[in-house]
Amino acid sequence: MAFKLVVLAALCVYVQAQSSSTTLAPTMAQKVNAVATKCKTELNSPPEAVALLGAKSLPTDEKQRCFLECVYKNLGIIKDNKFSPEGSKALAAQRFKGDELTKANKLVETCAKEAVVAAGNTEKCALGKSVRSCFVKNGEKIDFFPKA
């Protein structure tokens, strides 16, 4: 009986320590949710734009493209109106470990080449669509799309 109480007490301390450390550093889902909420409010985005974050689909209109671009900028995936390999790898390092991180970094390297806006493209928020297209096309090998 005493042994069970010691194990139970140790488990309680462990759970408390885990929840305390989680409180200090927001999870990736919490970060994405906060950014999504900010962008939704700033851009008055419709619910279907927000739903794109957890889906493997492409934006179909300007509001969706601009919402994604806003999220990507706020997460560091886009910087100075270009895809940011550095920001993307830093974000990947927060979410993935080991083999999954290696796969995510390969995805980032691929998107650094593919996620560009063609010269003369006048479509508003085209970079948001371009980044998303690369993620959808090349992100199948890892659980890349967090739920917002």
ROBA-979621 format. One record per residue: residue number from 1; chain; x, y, z of N, C-alpha, C, O in turn. Coordinates in nm, 2 decimals. Atoms other than C-alpha are relative to their C-alpha. Layout:
+-----+-------+--------+--------+--------+--------+--------+--------+--------+--------+--------+--------+--------+--------+
|  nr | kette |    n.X |    n.Y |    n.Z |   ca.X |   ca.Y |   ca.Z |    c.X |    c.Y |    c.Z |    o.X |    o.Y |    o.Z |
+-----+-------+--------+--------+--------+--------+--------+--------+--------+--------+--------+--------+--------+--------+
| NUM |     A |      X |      Y |      Z |      X |      Y |      Z |      X |      Y |      Z |      X |      Y |      Z |
...
+-----+-------+--------+--------+--------+--------+--------+--------+--------+--------+--------+--------+--------+--------+
This chain:
+-----+-------+--------+--------+--------+--------+--------+--------+--------+--------+--------+--------+--------+--------+
|  nr | kette |    n.X |    n.Y |    n.Z |   ca.X |   ca.Y |   ca.Z |    c.X |    c.Y |    c.Z |    o.X |    o.Y |    o.Z |
+-----+-------+--------+--------+--------+--------+--------+--------+--------+--------+--------+--------+--------+--------+
|   1 |     A |   0.08 |  -0.12 |   0.00 |   0.00 |   0.00 |   0.00 |   0.09 |   0.13 |   0.00 |   0.06 |   0.22 |  -0.07 |
|   2 |     A |  -0.09 |  -0.11 |  -0.01 |   0.28 |   0.24 |   0.09 |   0.07 |   0.03 |  -0.13 |   0.09 |   0.14 |  -0.17 |
|   3 |     A |  -0.06 |  -0.01 |   0.13 |   0.45 |   0.17 |  -0.24 |  -0.09 |   0.07 |  -0.10 |  -0.05 |   0.15 |  -0.18 |
|   4 |     A |   0.10 |  -0.06 |   0.09 |   0.13 |   0.26 |  -0.43 |  -0.01 |   0.15 |   0.03 |  -0.02 |   0.23 |  -0.07 |
|   5 |     A |   0.01 |  -0.14 |  -0.04 |   0.11 |   0.59 |  -0.24 |   0.12 |   0.08 |  -0.05 |   0.11 |   0.19 |  -0.10 |
|   6 |     A |  -0.12 |  -0.06 |   0.04 |   0.47 |   0.67 |  -0.32 |   0.00 |   0.02 |  -0.16 |   0.03 |   0.13 |  -0.21 |
|   7 |     A |   0.01 |  -0.01 |   0.14 |   0.42 |   0.60 |  -0.69 |  -0.11 |   0.10 |  -0.04 |  -0.08 |   0.18 |  -0.13 |
|   8 |     A |   0.10 |  -0.10 |   0.03 |   0.10 |   0.80 |  -0.69 |   0.05 |   0.14 |   0.02 |   0.02 |   0.23 |  -0.06 |
|   9 |     A |  -0.05 |  -0.14 |  -0.04 |   0.27 |   1.10 |  -0.52 |   0.11 |   0.04 |  -0.11 |   0.11 |   0.15 |  -0.15 |
|  10 |     A |  -0.10 |  -0.04 |   0.10 |   0.56 |   1.08 |  -0.77 |  -0.07 |   0.03 |  -0.13 |  -0.02 |   0.13 |  -0.20 |
|  11 |     A |   0.08 |  -0.03 |   0.12 |   0.31 |   1.07 |  -1.06 |  -0.06 |   0.14 |   0.01 |  -0.06 |   0.21 |  -0.09 |
|  12 |     A |   0.06 |  -0.13 |  -0.02 |   0.14 |   1.38 |  -0.92 |   0.10 |   0.11 |  -0.02 |   0.07 |   0.21 |  -0.08 |
|  13 |     A |  -0.11 |  -0.10 |   0.01 |   0.47 |   1.57 |  -0.89 |   0.04 |   0.01 |  -0.15 |   0.06 |   0.12 |  -0.20 |
|  14 |     A |  -0.04 |   0.00 |   0.14 |   0.56 |   1.47 |  -1.25 |  -0.11 |   0.07 |  -0.08 |  -0.07 |   0.16 |  -0.17 |
|  15 |     A |   0.11 |  -0.07 |   0.08 |   0.22 |   1.58 |  -1.39 |   0.00 |   0.15 |   0.03 |  -0.02 |   0.23 |  -0.06 |
|  16 |     A |   0.00 |  -0.14 |  -0.04 |   0.24 |   1.91 |  -1.20 |   0.12 |   0.07 |  -0.07 |   0.11 |   0.18 |  -0.12 |
|  17 |     A |  -0.12 |  -0.06 |   0.06 |   0.59 |   1.97 |  -1.33 |  -0.02 |   0.02 |  -0.15 |   0.02 |   0.12 |  -0.21 |
|  18 |     A |   0.03 |  -0.01 |   0.14 |   0.48 |   1.90 |  -1.69 |  -0.10 |   0.11 |  -0.03 |  -0.08 |   0.18 |  -0.12 |
|  19 |     A |   0.10 |  -0.11 |   0.03 |   0.18 |   2.13 |  -1.67 |   0.06 |   0.13 |   0.03 |   0.02 |   0.23 |  -0.03 |
|  20 |     A |  -0.07 |  -0.12 |  -0.03 |   0.40 |   2.40 |  -1.51 |   0.09 |   0.04 |  -0.12 |   0.09 |   0.16 |  -0.16 |
|  21 |     A |  -0.09 |  -0.04 |   0.12 |   0.65 |   2.39 |  -1.80 |  -0.08 |   0.03 |  -0.12 |  -0.04 |   0.11 |  -0.20 |
|  22 |     A |   0.09 |  -0.03 |   0.11 |   0.37 |   2.38 |  -2.05 |  -0.06 |   0.14 |   0.01 |  -0.08 |   0.21 |  -0.09 |
|  23 |     A |   0.05 |  -0.14 |  -0.02 |   0.23 |   2.70 |  -1.90 |   0.09 |   0.10 |  -0.04 |   0.06 |   0.21 |  -0.09 |
|  24 |     A |  -0.10 |  -0.10 |   0.03 |   0.55 |   2.88 |  -1.94 |   0.03 |   0.02 |  -0.15 |   0.04 |   0.13 |  -0.20 |
|  25 |     A |  -0.02 |   0.00 |   0.14 |   0.61 |   2.79 |  -2.30 |  -0.12 |  -0.05 |  -0.08 |  -0.16 |  -0.16 |  -0.06 |
|  26 |     A |   0.12 |   0.05 |   0.07 |   0.31 |   2.78 |  -2.53 |   0.03 |  -0.11 |  -0.10 |   0.14 |  -0.11 |  -0.16 |
|  27 |     A |  -0.02 |   0.10 |   0.10 |   0.27 |   2.48 |  -2.75 |  -0.02 |   0.06 |  -0.14 |  -0.06 |   0.17 |  -0.15 |
|  28 |     A |   0.01 |  -0.04 |   0.14 |   0.28 |   2.50 |  -3.12 |  -0.15 |   0.03 |  -0.04 |  -0.18 |   0.13 |  -0.10 |
|  29 |     A |   0.14 |  -0.02 |   0.03 |  -0.10 |   2.46 |  -3.14 |  -0.05 |   0.14 |   0.06 |  -0.12 |   0.21 |   0.00 |
|  30 |     A |   0.04 |  -0.13 |  -0.06 |  -0.14 |   2.76 |  -2.90 |   0.06 |   0.11 |  -0.07 |  -0.01 |   0.21 |  -0.09 |
|  31 |     A |  -0.06 |  -0.11 |   0.08 |   0.10 |   2.97 |  -3.10 |  -0.08 |   0.02 |  -0.13 |  -0.11 |   0.13 |  -0.17 |
|  32 |     A |   0.07 |  -0.01 |   0.13 |  -0.08 |   2.89 |  -3.43 |  -0.14 |   0.05 |   0.03 |  -0.19 |   0.14 |  -0.05 |
|  33 |     A |   0.13 |  -0.05 |  -0.03 |  -0.42 |   2.95 |  -3.26 |   0.01 |   0.15 |   0.03 |  -0.08 |   0.23 |  -0.02 |
|  34 |     A |  -0.01 |  -0.14 |  -0.03 |  -0.30 |   3.29 |  -3.13 |   0.02 |   0.08 |  -0.13 |  -0.04 |   0.19 |  -0.15 |
|  35 |     A |  -0.02 |  -0.07 |   0.13 |  -0.17 |   3.39 |  -3.47 |  -0.12 |   0.00 |  -0.09 |  -0.16 |   0.10 |  -0.15 |
|  36 |     A |   0.12 |   0.02 |   0.08 |  -0.48 |   3.26 |  -3.65 |  -0.10 |   0.10 |   0.05 |  -0.17 |   0.16 |  -0.03 |
|  37 |     A |   0.10 |  -0.09 |  -0.05 |  -0.70 |   3.46 |  -3.42 |   0.03 |   0.15 |  -0.03 |  -0.05 |   0.22 |  -0.07 |
|  38 |     A |  -0.05 |  -0.13 |   0.03 |  -0.49 |   3.77 |  -3.47 |  -0.03 |   0.04 |  -0.15 |  -0.08 |   0.14 |  -0.18 |
|  39 |     A |   0.02 |  -0.02 |   0.14 |  -0.50 |   3.74 |  -3.85 |  -0.15 |   0.00 |  -0.04 |  -0.19 |   0.08 |  -0.12 |
|  40 |     A |   0.14 |   0.00 |   0.03 |  -0.87 |   3.65 |  -3.86 |  -0.06 |   0.13 |   0.04 |  -0.15 |   0.18 |  -0.03 |
|  41 |     A |   0.06 |  -0.12 |  -0.04 |  -0.95 |   3.96 |  -3.66 |   0.05 |   0.12 |  -0.09 |  -0.03 |   0.20 |  -0.13 |
|  42 |     A |  -0.06 |  -0.11 |   0.09 |  -0.71 |   4.19 |  -3.86 |  -0.06 |   0.01 |  -0.14 |  -0.09 |   0.12 |  -0.19 |
|  43 |     A |   0.05 |   0.01 |   0.14 |  -0.84 |   4.07 |  -4.19 |  -0.14 |  -0.02 |  -0.02 |  -0.20 |  -0.03 |  -0.13 |
|  44 |     A |   0.15 |   0.04 |   0.00 |  -1.20 |   3.99 |  -4.10 |  -0.02 |  -0.12 |  -0.09 |  -0.10 |  -0.13 |  -0.18 |
|  45 |     A |   0.00 |   0.12 |   0.08 |  -1.14 |   3.65 |  -4.24 |  -0.12 |  -0.09 |   0.03 |  -0.16 |  -0.10 |   0.14 |
|  46 |     A |   0.11 |   0.09 |  -0.02 |  -1.42 |   3.40 |  -4.29 |   0.05 |  -0.13 |   0.06 |   0.17 |  -0.16 |   0.05 |
|  47 |     A |  -0.03 |   0.12 |  -0.07 |  -1.43 |   3.07 |  -4.10 |   0.08 |  -0.10 |  -0.10 |   0.16 |  -0.17 |  -0.05 |
|  48 |     A |  -0.06 |   0.10 |   0.10 |  -1.33 |   2.87 |  -4.42 |   0.15 |   0.04 |  -0.02 |   0.23 |  -0.05 |  -0.05 |
|  49 |     A |  -0.14 |  -0.04 |   0.01 |  -1.00 |   3.07 |  -4.43 |   0.08 |  -0.06 |   0.12 |   0.19 |  -0.12 |   0.10 |
|  50 |     A |  -0.06 |   0.06 |  -0.12 |  -0.92 |   2.96 |  -4.07 |   0.01 |  -0.15 |  -0.01 |   0.11 |  -0.21 |   0.03 |
|  51 |     A |   0.00 |   0.15 |   0.01 |  -1.01 |   2.60 |  -4.15 |   0.11 |  -0.05 |  -0.09 |   0.15 |  -0.16 |  -0.08 |
|  52 |     A |  -0.11 |   0.05 |   0.08 |  -0.74 |   2.59 |  -4.41 |   0.13 |  -0.04 |   0.07 |   0.20 |  -0.12 |   0.03 |
|  53 |     A |  -0.12 |   0.03 |  -0.08 |  -0.47 |   2.58 |  -4.14 |   0.02 |  -0.15 |   0.03 |   0.13 |  -0.20 |   0.02 |
|  54 |     A |  -0.01 |   0.14 |  -0.03 |  -0.55 |   2.22 |  -4.05 |  -0.04 |  -0.09 |  -0.12 |  -0.04 |  -0.21 |  -0.10 |
|  55 |     A |   0.04 |   0.08 |   0.12 |  -0.64 |   2.11 |  -4.40 |   0.11 |  -0.01 |  -0.10 |   0.20 |   0.07 |  -0.10 |
|  56 |     A |  -0.10 |   0.02 |   0.11 |  -0.44 |   1.99 |  -4.70 |  -0.06 |   0.06 |  -0.13 |  -0.06 |  -0.01 |  -0.23 |
|  57 |     A |   0.06 |  -0.06 |   0.12 |  -0.61 |   2.23 |  -4.94 |   0.06 |   0.13 |  -0.03 |   0.12 |   0.19 |   0.06 |
|  58 |     A |  -0.05 |  -0.13 |   0.04 |  -0.52 |   2.54 |  -5.13 |  -0.10 |   0.11 |   0.02 |  -0.22 |   0.08 |   0.01 |
|  59 |     A |   0.09 |  -0.11 |  -0.01 |  -0.67 |   2.88 |  -5.09 |  -0.07 |   0.03 |  -0.13 |  -0.01 |   0.01 |  -0.24 |
|  60 |     A |   0.08 |  -0.02 |   0.12 |  -0.95 |   2.96 |  -5.34 |  -0.03 |   0.14 |  -0.03 |  -0.08 |   0.17 |  -0.14 |
|  61 |     A |   0.03 |  -0.14 |   0.02 |  -0.98 |   3.33 |  -5.30 |   0.10 |   0.09 |   0.07 |   0.18 |   0.05 |   0.14 |
|  62 |     A |  -0.09 |  -0.10 |  -0.05 |  -0.81 |   3.65 |  -5.20 |   0.00 |   0.00 |   0.16 |   0.11 |   0.01 |   0.22 |
|  63 |     A |   0.01 |   0.00 |  -0.15 |  -0.93 |   3.64 |  -4.83 |   0.07 |  -0.12 |   0.05 |   0.14 |  -0.10 |   0.15 |
|  64 |     A |  -0.07 |   0.11 |  -0.05 |  -0.80 |   3.29 |  -4.79 |   0.16 |   0.01 |  -0.02 |   0.23 |  -0.02 |   0.07 |
|  65 |     A |  -0.14 |  -0.02 |   0.02 |  -0.46 |   3.37 |  -4.95 |   0.06 |   0.10 |   0.10 |   0.17 |   0.08 |   0.15 |
|  66 |     A |  -0.05 |  -0.10 |  -0.09 |  -0.42 |   3.68 |  -4.74 |   0.00 |  -0.04 |   0.15 |   0.09 |  -0.01 |   0.22 |
|  67 |     A |  -0.01 |   0.06 |  -0.14 |  -0.51 |   3.50 |  -4.42 |   0.12 |  -0.09 |   0.02 |   0.19 |  -0.08 |   0.12 |
|  68 |     A |  -0.12 |   0.09 |  -0.01 |  -0.25 |   3.23 |  -4.49 |   0.13 |   0.08 |   0.00 |   0.22 |   0.05 |   0.08 |
|  69 |     A |  -0.12 |  -0.09 |   0.01 |   0.01 |   3.50 |  -4.58 |   0.02 |   0.07 |   0.14 |   0.13 |   0.08 |   0.18 |
|  70 |     A |   0.00 |  -0.07 |  -0.13 |  -0.07 |   3.68 |  -4.25 |   0.06 |  -0.10 |   0.10 |   0.14 |  -0.07 |   0.18 |
|  71 |     A |  -0.04 |   0.10 |  -0.09 |  -0.03 |   3.36 |  -4.05 |   0.15 |  -0.03 |  -0.02 |   0.23 |  -0.04 |   0.07 |
|  72 |     A |  -0.14 |   0.03 |   0.03 |   0.30 |   3.27 |  -4.23 |   0.09 |   0.11 |   0.04 |   0.20 |   0.08 |   0.09 |
|  73 |     A |  -0.09 |  -0.12 |  -0.04 |   0.44 |   3.62 |  -4.17 |   0.02 |   0.00 |   0.15 |   0.13 |   0.02 |   0.21 |
|  74 |     A |   0.00 |  -0.01 |  -0.14 |   0.35 |   3.61 |  -3.80 |   0.07 |  -0.12 |   0.07 |   0.12 |  -0.11 |   0.18 |
|  75 |     A |  -0.07 |   0.12 |  -0.05 |   0.50 |   3.26 |  -3.76 |   0.15 |   0.00 |  -0.04 |   0.23 |  -0.08 |   0.00 |
|  76 |     A |  -0.14 |   0.00 |   0.04 |   0.83 |   3.36 |  -3.93 |   0.03 |  -0.08 |  -0.13 |   0.14 |  -0.09 |  -0.17 |
|  77 |     A |  -0.02 |   0.07 |   0.12 |   0.77 |   3.15 |  -4.24 |   0.02 |   0.09 |  -0.12 |   0.10 |   0.05 |  -0.21 |
|  78 |     A |  -0.03 |  -0.11 |   0.10 |   0.76 |   3.46 |  -4.45 |   0.06 |   0.12 |   0.07 |   0.01 |   0.16 |   0.17 |
|  79 |     A |  -0.07 |  -0.11 |  -0.05 |   1.00 |   3.74 |  -4.39 |   0.04 |   0.09 |  -0.11 |   0.10 |   0.04 |  -0.21 |
|  80 |     A |  -0.04 |  -0.09 |   0.11 |   1.06 |   4.05 |  -4.60 |  -0.06 |  -0.04 |  -0.13 |   0.00 |  -0.03 |  -0.24 |
|  81 |     A |   0.07 |   0.04 |   0.12 |   0.80 |   3.93 |  -4.84 |   0.06 |  -0.11 |  -0.08 |   0.05 |  -0.12 |  -0.21 |
|  82 |     A |  -0.06 |   0.12 |   0.07 |   0.99 |   3.61 |  -4.92 |  -0.01 |  -0.12 |   0.10 |  -0.02 |  -0.10 |   0.22 |
|  83 |     A |   0.00 |   0.11 |  -0.09 |   0.98 |   3.26 |  -4.79 |   0.13 |   0.00 |   0.08 |   0.24 |   0.02 |   0.02 |
|  84 |     A |  -0.12 |  -0.01 |  -0.09 |   1.22 |   3.24 |  -4.49 |   0.04 |  -0.14 |   0.04 |  -0.02 |  -0.20 |   0.13 |
|  85 |     A |  -0.04 |   0.13 |  -0.04 |   1.41 |   2.91 |  -4.47 |   0.04 |   0.00 |   0.15 |   0.02 |  -0.10 |   0.22 |
|  86 |     A |  -0.04 |  -0.01 |  -0.14 |   1.56 |   3.03 |  -4.14 |  -0.11 |   0.00 |   0.10 |  -0.12 |  -0.08 |   0.20 |
|  87 |     A |   0.12 |   0.00 |  -0.09 |   1.23 |   3.11 |  -3.98 |  -0.08 |  -0.13 |   0.00 |  -0.13 |  -0.17 |   0.10 |
|  88 |     A |   0.07 |   0.12 |   0.02 |   1.07 |   2.80 |  -4.12 |   0.07 |  -0.12 |   0.08 |   0.01 |  -0.20 |   0.14 |
|  89 |     A |  -0.08 |   0.10 |  -0.07 |   1.35 |   2.58 |  -3.98 |  -0.01 |   0.02 |   0.15 |  -0.02 |  -0.08 |   0.23 |
|  90 |     A |   0.01 |  -0.03 |  -0.14 |   1.33 |   2.75 |  -3.64 |  -0.14 |  -0.05 |   0.05 |  -0.15 |  -0.11 |   0.16 |
|  91 |     A |   0.14 |   0.04 |  -0.04 |   0.95 |   2.68 |  -3.63 |   0.00 |  -0.15 |   0.00 |  -0.06 |  -0.21 |   0.09 |
|  92 |     A |   0.00 |   0.15 |   0.01 |   1.01 |   2.32 |  -3.74 |   0.07 |  -0.06 |   0.12 |   0.02 |  -0.17 |   0.17 |
|  93 |     A |  -0.08 |   0.05 |  -0.12 |   1.26 |   2.27 |  -3.46 |  -0.08 |   0.00 |   0.13 |  -0.06 |  -0.08 |   0.22 |
|  94 |     A |   0.09 |  -0.01 |  -0.12 |   0.99 |   2.37 |  -3.21 |  -0.10 |  -0.11 |  -0.01 |  -0.16 |  -0.15 |   0.10 |
|  95 |     A |   0.11 |   0.10 |   0.02 |   0.74 |   2.11 |  -3.35 |   0.05 |  -0.14 |  -0.02 |  -0.02 |  -0.23 |   0.03 |
|  96 |     A |  -0.05 |   0.13 |   0.03 |   0.95 |   1.82 |  -3.47 |   0.13 |  -0.04 |   0.06 |   0.21 |   0.05 |   0.10 |
|  97 |     A |  -0.13 |   0.05 |  -0.06 |   1.23 |   1.60 |  -3.34 |   0.05 |  -0.12 |  -0.09 |  -0.03 |  -0.18 |  -0.16 |
|  98 |     A |  -0.06 |   0.12 |   0.07 |   1.46 |   1.34 |  -3.49 |  -0.03 |  -0.01 |  -0.15 |  -0.01 |   0.09 |  -0.22 |
|  99 |     A |   0.03 |   0.03 |   0.14 |   1.35 |   1.19 |  -3.82 |  -0.10 |   0.10 |  -0.06 |  -0.08 |   0.14 |  -0.17 |
| 100 |     A |   0.10 |  -0.09 |   0.05 |   1.05 |   1.41 |  -3.85 |   0.06 |   0.14 |  -0.02 |   0.02 |   0.21 |  -0.12 |
| 101 |     A |  -0.07 |  -0.13 |   0.02 |   1.27 |   1.72 |  -3.81 |   0.08 |   0.00 |  -0.12 |   0.08 |   0.10 |  -0.20 |
| 102 |     A |  -0.08 |   0.01 |   0.12 |   1.50 |   1.60 |  -4.08 |  -0.09 |   0.01 |  -0.13 |  -0.06 |   0.08 |  -0.22 |
| 103 |     A |   0.09 |  -0.01 |   0.11 |   1.20 |   1.55 |  -4.31 |  -0.06 |   0.15 |  -0.01 |  -0.07 |   0.20 |  -0.13 |
| 104 |     A |   0.05 |  -0.14 |   0.01 |   1.06 |   1.90 |  -4.22 |   0.10 |   0.09 |  -0.05 |   0.07 |   0.18 |  -0.13 |
| 105 |     A |  -0.10 |  -0.09 |   0.05 |   1.39 |   2.06 |  -4.29 |   0.02 |  -0.02 |  -0.15 |   0.05 |   0.08 |  -0.23 |
| 106 |     A |   0.00 |   0.03 |   0.14 |   1.40 |   1.89 |  -4.63 |  -0.11 |   0.07 |  -0.07 |  -0.10 |   0.13 |  -0.18 |
| 107 |     A |   0.12 |  -0.07 |   0.05 |   1.05 |   2.03 |  -4.69 |   0.03 |   0.15 |  -0.01 |   0.00 |   0.21 |  -0.11 |
| 108 |     A |  -0.04 |  -0.14 |   0.00 |   1.18 |   2.38 |  -4.60 |   0.09 |   0.03 |  -0.11 |   0.08 |   0.13 |  -0.18 |
| 109 |     A |  -0.10 |  -0.02 |   0.11 |   1.47 |   2.35 |  -4.84 |  -0.07 |  -0.01 |  -0.14 |  -0.03 |   0.07 |  -0.23 |
| 110 |     A |   0.07 |   0.01 |   0.13 |   1.24 |   2.24 |  -5.12 |  -0.09 |   0.13 |  -0.02 |  -0.09 |   0.18 |  -0.13 |
| 111 |     A |   0.08 |  -0.12 |   0.01 |   1.00 |   2.53 |  -5.05 |   0.08 |   0.13 |  -0.02 |   0.02 |   0.22 |  -0.07 |
| 112 |     A |  -0.08 |  -0.12 |   0.02 |   1.28 |   2.78 |  -5.04 |   0.02 |   0.02 |  -0.15 |   0.04 |   0.13 |  -0.20 |
| 113 |     A |  -0.02 |  -0.01 |   0.14 |   1.32 |   2.70 |  -5.41 |  -0.14 |   0.02 |  -0.07 |  -0.15 |   0.09 |  -0.17 |
| 114 |     A |   0.13 |   0.00 |   0.07 |   0.95 |   2.65 |  -5.50 |  -0.10 |   0.11 |   0.04 |  -0.18 |   0.16 |  -0.04 |
| 115 |     A |   0.09 |  -0.10 |  -0.05 |   0.77 |   2.91 |  -5.29 |   0.04 |   0.14 |  -0.03 |   0.09 |   0.22 |   0.05 |
| 116 |     A |  -0.03 |  -0.13 |   0.05 |   0.82 |   3.21 |  -5.50 |  -0.12 |   0.05 |  -0.08 |  -0.20 |  -0.02 |  -0.12 |
| 117 |     A |   0.10 |  -0.06 |   0.08 |   0.60 |   3.45 |  -5.68 |   0.06 |   0.04 |  -0.13 |   0.16 |   0.12 |  -0.14 |
| 118 |     A |  -0.06 |  -0.03 |   0.14 |   0.66 |   3.48 |  -6.06 |  -0.01 |   0.15 |  -0.02 |  -0.10 |   0.22 |   0.02 |
| 119 |     A |   0.00 |  -0.14 |   0.04 |   0.76 |   3.81 |  -6.19 |  -0.12 |   0.04 |  -0.08 |  -0.16 |  -0.04 |  -0.17 |
| 120 |     A |   0.12 |  -0.04 |   0.07 |   0.46 |   4.00 |  -6.31 |  -0.13 |  -0.05 |   0.06 |  -0.24 |   0.00 |   0.01 |
| 121 |     A |   0.13 |   0.05 |  -0.06 |   0.21 |   3.82 |  -6.09 |  -0.05 |   0.11 |   0.09 |   0.02 |   0.16 |   0.18 |
| 122 |     A |   0.06 |  -0.11 |  -0.07 |  -0.02 |   4.09 |  -5.96 |  -0.11 |  -0.05 |   0.10 |  -0.18 |   0.03 |   0.16 |
| 123 |     A |   0.10 |   0.06 |  -0.10 |  -0.24 |   3.85 |  -5.75 |   0.03 |   0.04 |   0.14 |   0.15 |   0.02 |   0.18 |
| 124 |     A |  -0.02 |  -0.04 |  -0.14 |  -0.28 |   3.99 |  -5.40 |   0.02 |  -0.12 |   0.09 |  -0.05 |  -0.22 |   0.07 |
| 125 |     A |  -0.04 |   0.11 |  -0.09 |  -0.12 |   3.77 |  -5.14 |   0.04 |  -0.13 |  -0.07 |   0.02 |  -0.24 |  -0.02 |
| 126 |     A |  -0.05 |   0.12 |   0.08 |   0.03 |   3.54 |  -5.40 |   0.10 |  -0.08 |   0.07 |   0.11 |  -0.20 |   0.05 |
| 127 |     A |  -0.10 |   0.08 |  -0.07 |   0.31 |   3.44 |  -5.17 |  -0.06 |  -0.09 |   0.10 |  -0.01 |  -0.21 |   0.12 |
| 128 |     A |   0.07 |   0.09 |  -0.09 |   0.07 |   3.30 |  -4.92 |  -0.05 |  -0.13 |  -0.07 |  -0.04 |  -0.24 |  -0.02 |
| 129 |     A |   0.04 |   0.11 |   0.08 |  -0.07 |   3.08 |  -5.19 |   0.11 |  -0.09 |  -0.05 |   0.11 |  -0.21 |  -0.05 |
| 130 |     A |  -0.12 |   0.08 |   0.05 |   0.27 |   2.98 |  -5.32 |   0.06 |  -0.08 |   0.11 |   0.10 |  -0.20 |   0.09 |
| 131 |     A |  -0.05 |   0.07 |  -0.11 |   0.39 |   2.88 |  -4.98 |  -0.09 |  -0.12 |   0.03 |  -0.04 |  -0.23 |   0.06 |
| 132 |     A |   0.10 |   0.11 |  -0.03 |   0.07 |   2.68 |  -4.91 |   0.01 |  -0.11 |  -0.11 |   0.01 |  -0.23 |  -0.07 |
| 133 |     A |   0.00 |   0.10 |   0.11 |   0.10 |   2.51 |  -5.25 |   0.12 |  -0.09 |   0.02 |   0.11 |  -0.22 |   0.00 |
| 134 |     A |  -0.11 |   0.08 |  -0.03 |   0.45 |   2.39 |  -5.16 |  -0.02 |  -0.09 |   0.11 |   0.02 |  -0.21 |   0.11 |
| 135 |     A |   0.02 |   0.08 |  -0.12 |   0.35 |   2.27 |  -4.82 |  -0.10 |  -0.12 |  -0.03 |  -0.07 |  -0.23 |   0.01 |
| 136 |     A |   0.10 |   0.11 |   0.04 |   0.05 |   2.07 |  -4.97 |   0.07 |  -0.10 |  -0.09 |   0.06 |  -0.22 |  -0.07 |
| 137 |     A |  -0.07 |   0.09 |   0.09 |   0.26 |   1.93 |  -5.25 |   0.10 |  -0.09 |   0.06 |   0.12 |  -0.20 |   0.02 |
| 138 |     A |  -0.12 |   0.07 |  -0.05 |   0.56 |   1.83 |  -5.05 |  -0.01 |  -0.04 |   0.15 |   0.08 |  -0.11 |   0.20 |
| 139 |     A |   0.01 |   0.03 |  -0.14 |   0.43 |   1.79 |  -4.69 |  -0.07 |  -0.13 |   0.04 |  -0.10 |  -0.15 |   0.15 |
| 140 |     A |   0.07 |   0.13 |  -0.03 |   0.27 |   1.45 |  -4.72 |   0.07 |  -0.09 |   0.09 |   0.01 |  -0.18 |   0.16 |
| 141 |     A |  -0.07 |   0.10 |  -0.07 |   0.55 |   1.26 |  -4.56 |   0.01 |   0.03 |   0.15 |   0.05 |  -0.06 |   0.23 |
| 142 |     A |   0.00 |  -0.03 |  -0.14 |   0.51 |   1.43 |  -4.22 |  -0.13 |   0.06 |   0.04 |  -0.21 |   0.11 |  -0.04 |
| 143 |     A |   0.13 |  -0.06 |  -0.05 |   0.22 |   1.54 |  -4.00 |   0.02 |   0.15 |   0.01 |   0.05 |   0.20 |   0.12 |
| 144 |     A |  -0.04 |  -0.13 |   0.01 |   0.27 |   1.89 |  -4.12 |  -0.10 |   0.11 |   0.04 |  -0.07 |   0.22 |   0.08 |
| 145 |     A |   0.10 |  -0.10 |  -0.02 |  -0.06 |   2.06 |  -4.08 |  -0.06 |   0.00 |   0.14 |  -0.15 |  -0.09 |   0.17 |
| 146 |     A |   0.06 |   0.00 |  -0.14 |  -0.14 |   2.16 |  -3.72 |  -0.14 |   0.05 |  -0.01 |  -0.18 |   0.12 |  -0.09 |
| 147 |     A |   0.14 |  -0.04 |  -0.01 |  -0.50 |   2.20 |  -3.62 |   0.00 |   0.13 |   0.08 |   0.06 |   0.14 |   0.18 |
| 148 |     A |   0.02 |  -0.13 |  -0.07 |  -0.59 |   2.56 |  -3.53 |  -0.12 |   0.00 |   0.09 |  -0.14 |   0.10 |   0.16 |
+-----+-------+--------+--------+--------+--------+--------+--------+--------+--------+--------+--------+--------+--------+
